[in-house]
Amino acid sequence: MVALNGSLHGFFPVKKGLRQGDLMSPALFLLCTKFFSRLIKRNTSNFEFNFHPKCEKLKITHLLFADDLMLFSRGDLPSIRILMECLWEFRDVFGLAVNTSKSSIFTADTLWVKWVNEVYLRGVSLWDWQPKKGDSPLLRRLADILDRFITAFISPKAVVQCMADWSNTKGLETSKAYEYFRPKLMRQSWKTVIWKAFIPPKYSFILWLGLRGRLATRDRHAFLQEEYSYSFCINTMESVSHLFFACPFSVHVWTNIRQWLGITRRMSTLPSEVKWLKKEKTGSSVQNKARVIALACMVYSLWRHRNKFIFEGKAPP
């Protein structure tokens, strides 16, 4: 009430709170923001939290303004969950909840994703999109993967759970995704023979390609309609078996090597020779290693001389 000319006039009810411009407002704002900053710092020290790639070096998680709050993190579920828990705890303490209708989420998009949406998807969900004949082979392969998911799982939720199993706290584990999609082939017994520390890696690699039938011999290039004469022999189609064991030049080389190592059996194919080396344990360990190295070295050397003869015109010595 107000005393005016000796009498009381009016009534002003008492209310809690601060009026705009009150000197206490900045202090209370700083107290609240300090509490929130410490809350964020405590929760983001969890090993499950991942910083935004551009903020990781300085450990930036948030920016506070008078009427705005910006939160930064990587877009994985554990990091988002930790930030949401901070907002919920702040709400429980101060009674201030996030206004979802005025909140926005900004994600880091990529040019490739934007281009795919603009050129191929055109507003259609990836799960409903059907590739056309002239579409990118990569996108057609992705569509095949989606078909495999739809066939293998009964619901999209199960698909999402399967993909979540491929990730850890640091993100996607490519090896797990690769293991899921790659064809499950039989284990080859020769892998324990060719991948040895005492064999130079490039020798093991060429031997491995030969065993898998992946060397670029001319019999595998029929679609190119090339001349199929063998590089060392005349009028003979080049193949892995002929190159390493049937060609007179290769036979001559193998004869000298077998005599030097005391091998009496006749060489026939790469798989059979590696299988024999795996079973053959007679003699000293040095002799056994020499046999394996000899096979790897000769395959590598013959392949190298073959390439020099074809591409450089240099005949083998």
C-alpha positions in Angstrom: 0.0 0.0 0.0 1.1 3.6 -0.5 0.6 6.4 2.0 -0.7 9.6 0.2 -1.7 12.7 2.1 -1.9 10.8 5.4 -4.0 7.9 4.1 -3.2 4.5 2.6 -4.2 3.8 -0.9 -4.0 0.7 -3.2 -2.7 -2.8 -2.6 0.4 -4.5 -4.2 0.4 -8.3 -3.8 3.8 -9.9 -3.0 5.1 -12.3 -5.7 8.3 -14.4 -6.0 10.7 -14.0 -8.9 12.8 -11.4 -10.6 11.7 -8.6 -12.8 13.5 -8.0 -16.1 16.6 -5.9 -15.5 17.0 -6.9 -11.9 20.6 -6.7 -10.8 20.4 -10.3 -9.5 19.5 -11.8 -12.9 23.1 -12.0 -14.3 24.4 -13.6 -11.1 21.6 -16.2 -11.1 22.2 -16.9 -14.8 25.9 -17.5 -14.2 25.2 -19.8 -11.3 22.8 -21.9 -13.5 25.2 -22.0 -16.4 28.1 -22.9 -14.2 26.1 -25.8 -12.8 25.2 -27.0 -16.3 28.8 -26.7 -17.5 30.1 -28.8 -14.7 27.3 -31.3 -15.3 28.3 -31.6 -18.9 32.0 -31.9 -18.1 31.3 -34.6 -15.6 29.1 -36.7 -17.9 31.1 -36.3 -21.0 34.2 -37.7 -19.3 32.6 -41.0 -19.8 34.5 -43.2 -22.3 31.3 -43.7 -24.3 31.1 -40.1 -25.2 32.6 -39.0 -28.5 33.4 -35.4 -29.3 32.4 -33.7 -32.5 35.4 -34.1 -34.9 36.0 -30.4 -35.1 35.7 -29.9 -31.3 37.7 -32.9 -30.0 41.0 -31.1 -29.8 39.7 -28.3 -27.5 37.1 -30.6 -25.8 34.2 -28.3 -26.7 30.8 -29.7 -25.8 28.5 -26.7 -25.5 28.0 -22.9 -26.0 25.6 -21.0 -23.7 23.9 -17.7 -24.6 21.2 -15.6 -22.8 18.4 -17.5 -24.6 20.1 -20.2 -26.6 22.1 -23.4 -25.9 24.2 -25.3 -28.4 25.4 -28.8 -27.8 28.1 -30.5 -29.8 29.0 -34.2 -30.2 29.4 -37.0 -32.7 26.1 -38.3 -34.0 26.3 -41.7 -32.4 23.6 -43.0 -29.9 25.8 -43.2 -26.8 26.9 -39.5 -27.1 23.4 -38.3 -27.8 22.1 -40.2 -24.8 24.7 -38.7 -22.5 23.8 -35.1 -23.6 20.1 -35.9 -23.1 20.7 -37.2 -19.6 22.4 -33.9 -18.8 19.4 -31.9 -19.9 17.1 -34.2 -17.9 19.1 -33.8 -14.7 19.2 -30.0 -15.2 15.4 -30.1 -15.6 15.0 -32.1 -12.4 17.2 -29.6 -10.4 15.9 -26.2 -11.7 12.6 -27.1 -13.3 13.6 -25.8 -16.7 12.8 -28.2 -19.5 13.8 -28.1 -23.1 11.2 -26.7 -25.5 11.3 -29.4 -28.2 9.1 -27.3 -30.5 11.8 -24.7 -30.6 14.8 -27.1 -30.7 16.6 -28.2 -33.8 19.2 -30.9 -34.7 21.9 -30.2 -37.2 23.8 -33.1 -38.7 27.0 -33.1 -40.9 25.8 -34.1 -44.3 28.1 -35.1 -47.2 28.2 -34.0 -50.8 27.9 -37.7 -52.0 24.8 -38.3 -49.9 23.2 -35.1 -51.2 24.0 -36.0 -54.8 22.5 -39.5 -54.4 19.3 -38.1 -52.9 19.1 -35.5 -55.7 20.0 -37.7 -58.7 18.8 -41.2 -57.8 16.5 -41.3 -54.8 14.6 -38.0 -55.5 12.7 -38.1 -52.2 12.0 -41.8 -52.2 13.1 -43.8 -49.1 16.2 -45.9 -49.7 14.3 -49.0 -48.5 11.6 -48.4 -51.2 14.0 -47.4 -54.0 14.4 -49.8 -56.9 17.6 -49.4 -59.1 17.3 -49.0 -62.8 19.5 -50.7 -65.5 21.6 -47.6 -66.1 22.2 -46.7 -62.4 25.6 -46.8 -60.7 26.9 -50.3 -60.0 27.8 -49.2 -56.5 24.2 -48.2 -55.8 22.9 -51.4 -57.3 25.1 -53.3 -55.0 23.7 -51.3 -52.1 20.2 -52.2 -53.2 21.2 -55.9 -53.2 22.4 -55.5 -49.6 19.1 -54.0 -48.6 17.3 -57.0 -50.3 19.5 -59.3 -48.2 18.5 -57.5 -45.1 14.8 -57.6 -45.9 15.0 -61.3 -46.6 17.0 -62.1 -43.5 15.2 -60.0 -40.9 11.5 -59.8 -40.1 11.4 -56.1 -39.2 13.4 -52.8 -39.8 14.1 -52.8 -36.0 16.0 -56.0 -36.3 18.0 -54.6 -39.1 19.0 -51.5 -37.1 20.0 -53.8 -34.2 22.2 -55.9 -36.4 23.9 -52.7 -37.7 24.3 -51.5 -34.2 26.2 -54.7 -33.3 28.9 -53.6 -35.9 29.7 -50.5 -33.9 31.6 -49.8 -30.7 32.2 -46.6 -28.7 34.5 -45.2 -31.4 32.1 -45.9 -34.3 31.6 -48.5 -37.0 33.9 -51.5 -37.0 34.4 -52.1 -40.7 35.8 -55.6 -40.0 32.5 -56.8 -38.5 30.5 -55.4 -41.4 32.9 -57.1 -43.9 32.6 -60.4 -42.1 28.8 -60.2 -42.3 28.7 -59.6 -46.1 31.7 -61.5 -47.4 31.0 -65.0 -48.7 31.9 -67.8 -46.3 34.4 -69.9 -48.1 36.1 -73.1 -47.0 39.3 -72.8 -45.1 42.3 -73.6 -47.3 45.0 -75.9 -45.9 47.7 -74.1 -47.9 47.4 -70.9 -46.0 49.7 -72.2 -43.2 52.3 -73.0 -45.8 52.6 -69.9 -47.9 52.2 -67.2 -45.2 55.5 -67.6 -43.4 57.8 -65.0 -41.9 60.8 -66.5 -43.8 59.1 -66.0 -47.2 59.2 -62.5 -48.7 55.7 -61.1 -48.7 55.7 -60.4 -52.5 56.6 -64.0 -53.1 53.8 -65.3 -50.9 51.4 -62.9 -52.6 52.1 -64.2 -56.1 51.9 -67.8 -54.9 48.6 -67.0 -53.2 47.2 -65.5 -56.5 48.4 -68.6 -58.4 46.7 -70.9 -55.9 43.4 -68.9 -56.1 43.6 -68.9 -59.9 43.8 -65.1 -59.9 46.9 -64.5 -61.9 46.2 -62.5 -65.1 47.1 -65.3 -67.5 45.8 -64.9 -71.1 43.3 -67.8 -70.8 41.4 -65.6 -68.3 41.2 -62.7 -70.9 39.0 -64.4 -73.5 36.6 -61.5 -73.5 39.3 -59.2 -74.7 39.8 -61.3 -77.9 43.6 -61.2 -77.6 46.2 -63.4 -79.2 46.4 -66.4 -76.9 49.9 -67.6 -77.7 51.9 -68.4 -74.6 54.8 -66.1 -73.9 57.4 -68.8 -73.7 55.8 -71.4 -76.0 54.5 -71.1 -79.5 50.8 -71.9 -80.3 50.0 -72.9 -76.7 47.3 -71.2 -74.6 48.7 -69.6 -71.5 47.4 -70.9 -68.2 48.6 -71.2 -64.7 49.2 -74.9 -64.9 51.1 -74.6 -68.2 53.1 -71.6 -67.2 54.6 -73.1 -64.1 54.8 -76.9 -64.8 54.2 -77.8 -68.5 56.3 -75.2 -70.3 59.7 -76.6 -71.4 61.4 -73.6 -69.8 59.6 -74.1 -66.5 60.2 -77.9 -66.6 63.9 -77.3 -67.1 64.0 -74.9 -64.1 62.1 -77.2 -61.9 64.3 -80.2 -62.8 67.4 -78.4 -61.5 65.6 -77.2 -58.4 64.3 -80.7 -57.6 67.7 -82.3 -58.0 69.3 -79.6 -55.7 66.7 -80.2 -53.0 66.5 -84.0 -53.4 62.8 -84.0 -54.5 62.0 -87.1 -56.6 58.3 -86.6 -57.2 57.1 -84.9 -60.4 55.6 -81.4 -60.2 52.1 -81.1 -61.5 49.9 -78.3 -60.1 50.3 -75.6 -57.5 47.6 -76.9 -55.1 49.1 -80.4 -55.2 52.6 -79.2 -54.6 51.6 -77.1 -51.6 49.6 -80.0 -50.2 52.6 -82.2 -50.6 54.8 -79.7 -48.8 52.3 -79.5 -46.0 52.4 -83.3 -45.5 56.2 -83.7 -46.2 58.1 -83.5 -42.9 61.2 -85.6 -43.7 64.6 -84.1 -43.3 65.7 -81.1 -41.2 63.6 -78.0 -40.6 66.0 -76.1 -42.7 65.5 -78.4 -45.7 61.7 -78.2 -45.3 61.9 -74.4 -45.2 64.1 -74.5 -48.3 61.5 -76.5 -50.2 58.8 -74.0 -49.4 61.0 -71.0 -50.3 62.0 -72.7 -53.5 58.4 -73.1 -54.6 57.5 -69.5 -53.7 60.7 -68.1 -55.4 60.3 -70.0 -58.6 56.6 -69.1 -59.0 57.5 -65.4 -58.4 60.5 -65.6 -60.8 58.7 -67.3 -63.6 55.8 -64.9 -63.3 58.3 -62.0 -63.4 60.1 -63.3 -66.4 56.8 -63.9 -68.2 55.8 -60.3 -67.7 59.1 -58.9 -68.8 58.9 -61.1 -72.0 55.4 -59.9 -72.8 55.6 -56.2 -71.8 59.4 -55.4 -72.4 60.4 -58.0 -74.9 63.1 -59.4 -72.7 63.6 -63.2 -73.1 64.5 -65.2 -69.9 68.2 -66.0 -69.4 
